[in-house]
């Protein structure tokens, strides 16, 4: 377990802090010697130093060659200065003291004022904003000028929507310094879920952009 300064993490830097402060991250343990693991900037593909967060790339005999009858560059990513191809996992994380820590999904990162925020962290905070909040999905939606932060919130039917929206905005801003541009308050069971009950982020995005959550 490692506690890291939350503000530093939004800037892709790792700065350990003493309990009870910071964000708690669980280690995935040391990387097997049979695996070559590289943490790299997802845009430039330049390798990150230990203690810098980026996207995780892996190479080794246990890594699949691709999907059946479906060519996919995800399995054949090339990195500067490295031989062979790598699986682009889509996960973000960093190395620290010989161990790997995973922080989230690269494609889900929401960028606000140059800082990276993982939606599951914003969601966990939003769900504490008001007793009527049952579940929350936070999305980054590009409006053509900047990335808007949208919170889709399932609440108990008798709750006041304006009160809940205000609480969500206030709590997320206090906890992360992030302004929520829109809060969509919806009835329980509205947000798309998998058969196991997990919120489907892509489905939530599709429903929101299609105006199907009203």
DATA-V144139 format. One record per residue. N is the residue number from 1. RES is the residue in three letters. PSI is psi in whole degrees, -180 to 180 (NA if undefined). Layout:
BEGIN
n=N res=RES psi=PSI
n=N res=RES psi=PSI
END
This chain:
BEGIN
n=1 res=UNK psi=138
n=2 res=UNK psi=134
n=3 res=UNK psi=126
n=4 res=UNK psi=148
n=5 res=UNK psi=120
n=6 res=UNK psi=-38
n=7 res=UNK psi=-40
n=8 res=UNK psi=-37
n=9 res=UNK psi=-33
n=10 res=UNK psi=-19
n=11 res=UNK psi=17
n=12 res=UNK psi=23
n=13 res=UNK psi=148
n=14 res=UNK psi=121
n=15 res=UNK psi=101
n=16 res=UNK psi=145
n=17 res=UNK psi=162
n=18 res=UNK psi=149
n=19 res=UNK psi=150
n=20 res=UNK psi=12
n=21 res=UNK psi=175
n=22 res=UNK psi=-180
n=23 res=UNK psi=130
n=24 res=UNK psi=130
n=25 res=UNK psi=134
n=26 res=UNK psi=140
n=27 res=UNK psi=144
n=28 res=UNK psi=-2
n=29 res=UNK psi=-180
n=30 res=UNK psi=153
n=31 res=UNK psi=137
n=32 res=UNK psi=141
n=33 res=UNK psi=-20
n=34 res=UNK psi=-9
n=35 res=UNK psi=133
n=36 res=UNK psi=117
n=37 res=UNK psi=130
n=38 res=UNK psi=134
n=39 res=UNK psi=122
n=40 res=UNK psi=156
n=41 res=UNK psi=125
n=42 res=UNK psi=-19
n=43 res=UNK psi=-50
n=44 res=UNK psi=-18
n=45 res=UNK psi=13
n=46 res=UNK psi=139
n=47 res=UNK psi=143
n=48 res=UNK psi=148
n=49 res=UNK psi=163
n=50 res=UNK psi=134
n=51 res=UNK psi=2
n=52 res=UNK psi=135
n=53 res=UNK psi=149
n=54 res=UNK psi=-164
n=55 res=UNK psi=147
n=56 res=UNK psi=127
n=57 res=UNK psi=139
n=58 res=UNK psi=152
n=59 res=UNK psi=139
n=60 res=UNK psi=174
n=61 res=UNK psi=-21
n=62 res=UNK psi=-1
n=63 res=UNK psi=131
n=64 res=UNK psi=159
n=65 res=UNK psi=-14
n=66 res=UNK psi=-179
n=67 res=UNK psi=149
n=68 res=UNK psi=125
n=69 res=UNK psi=31
n=70 res=UNK psi=90
n=71 res=UNK psi=135
n=72 res=UNK psi=119
n=73 res=UNK psi=-14
n=74 res=UNK psi=-35
n=75 res=UNK psi=-4
n=76 res=UNK psi=44
n=77 res=UNK psi=141
n=78 res=UNK psi=139
n=79 res=UNK psi=138
n=80 res=UNK psi=129
n=81 res=UNK psi=2
n=82 res=UNK psi=143
n=83 res=UNK psi=146
n=84 res=UNK psi=-179
n=85 res=UNK psi=160
n=86 res=UNK psi=153
n=87 res=UNK psi=124
n=88 res=UNK psi=102
n=89 res=UNK psi=-27
n=90 res=UNK psi=-5
n=91 res=UNK psi=148
n=92 res=UNK psi=151
n=93 res=UNK psi=-166
n=94 res=UNK psi=164
n=95 res=UNK psi=142
n=96 res=UNK psi=123
n=97 res=UNK psi=41
n=98 res=UNK psi=2
n=99 res=UNK psi=159
n=100 res=UNK psi=135
n=101 res=UNK psi=130
n=102 res=UNK psi=132
n=103 res=UNK psi=-20
n=104 res=UNK psi=-157
n=105 res=UNK psi=132
n=106 res=UNK psi=-43
n=107 res=UNK psi=-11
n=108 res=UNK psi=-7
n=109 res=UNK psi=135
n=110 res=UNK psi=124
n=111 res=UNK psi=120
n=112 res=UNK psi=118
n=113 res=UNK psi=41
n=114 res=UNK psi=-1
n=115 res=UNK psi=142
n=116 res=UNK psi=130
n=117 res=UNK psi=133
n=118 res=UNK psi=129
n=119 res=UNK psi=-34
n=120 res=UNK psi=-27
n=121 res=UNK psi=-43
n=122 res=UNK psi=-39
n=123 res=UNK psi=-44
n=124 res=UNK psi=-38
n=125 res=UNK psi=-44
n=126 res=UNK psi=-34
n=127 res=UNK psi=-13
n=128 res=UNK psi=-1
n=129 res=UNK psi=-31
n=130 res=UNK psi=141
n=131 res=UNK psi=-20
n=132 res=UNK psi=-12
n=133 res=UNK psi=124
n=134 res=UNK psi=-38
n=135 res=UNK psi=159
n=136 res=UNK psi=143
n=137 res=UNK psi=123
n=138 res=UNK psi=131
n=139 res=UNK psi=151
n=140 res=UNK psi=119
n=141 res=UNK psi=118
n=142 res=UNK psi=122
n=143 res=UNK psi=11
n=144 res=UNK psi=-17
n=145 res=UNK psi=-40
n=146 res=UNK psi=172
n=147 res=UNK psi=117
n=148 res=UNK psi=141
n=149 res=UNK psi=120
n=150 res=UNK psi=129
n=151 res=UNK psi=122
n=152 res=UNK psi=118
n=153 res=UNK psi=121
n=154 res=UNK psi=131
n=155 res=UNK psi=161
n=156 res=UNK psi=145
n=157 res=UNK psi=-32
n=158 res=UNK psi=-2
n=159 res=UNK psi=150
n=160 res=UNK psi=118
n=161 res=UNK psi=-42
n=162 res=UNK psi=-39
n=163 res=UNK psi=-44
n=164 res=UNK psi=-46
n=165 res=UNK psi=-43
n=166 res=UNK psi=-41
n=167 res=UNK psi=-41
n=168 res=UNK psi=-47
n=169 res=UNK psi=-47
n=170 res=UNK psi=-45
n=171 res=UNK psi=-42
n=172 res=UNK psi=-39
n=173 res=UNK psi=-41
n=174 res=UNK psi=-42
n=175 res=UNK psi=-31
n=176 res=UNK psi=-6
n=177 res=UNK psi=22
n=178 res=UNK psi=128
n=179 res=UNK psi=123
n=180 res=UNK psi=119
n=181 res=UNK psi=-35
n=182 res=UNK psi=137
n=183 res=UNK psi=118
n=184 res=UNK psi=112
n=185 res=UNK psi=123
n=186 res=UNK psi=160
n=187 res=UNK psi=162
n=188 res=UNK psi=141
n=189 res=UNK psi=4
n=190 res=UNK psi=-41
n=191 res=UNK psi=137
n=192 res=UNK psi=138
n=193 res=UNK psi=159
n=194 res=UNK psi=177
n=195 res=UNK psi=-21
n=196 res=UNK psi=1
n=197 res=UNK psi=3
n=198 res=UNK psi=136
n=199 res=UNK psi=135
n=200 res=UNK psi=106
n=201 res=UNK psi=-43
n=202 res=UNK psi=-40
n=203 res=UNK psi=-38
n=204 res=UNK psi=-41
n=205 res=UNK psi=-44
n=206 res=UNK psi=-43
n=207 res=UNK psi=-39
n=208 res=UNK psi=-49
n=209 res=UNK psi=-27
n=210 res=UNK psi=-4
n=211 res=UNK psi=29
n=212 res=UNK psi=12
n=213 res=UNK psi=-2
n=214 res=UNK psi=NA
END
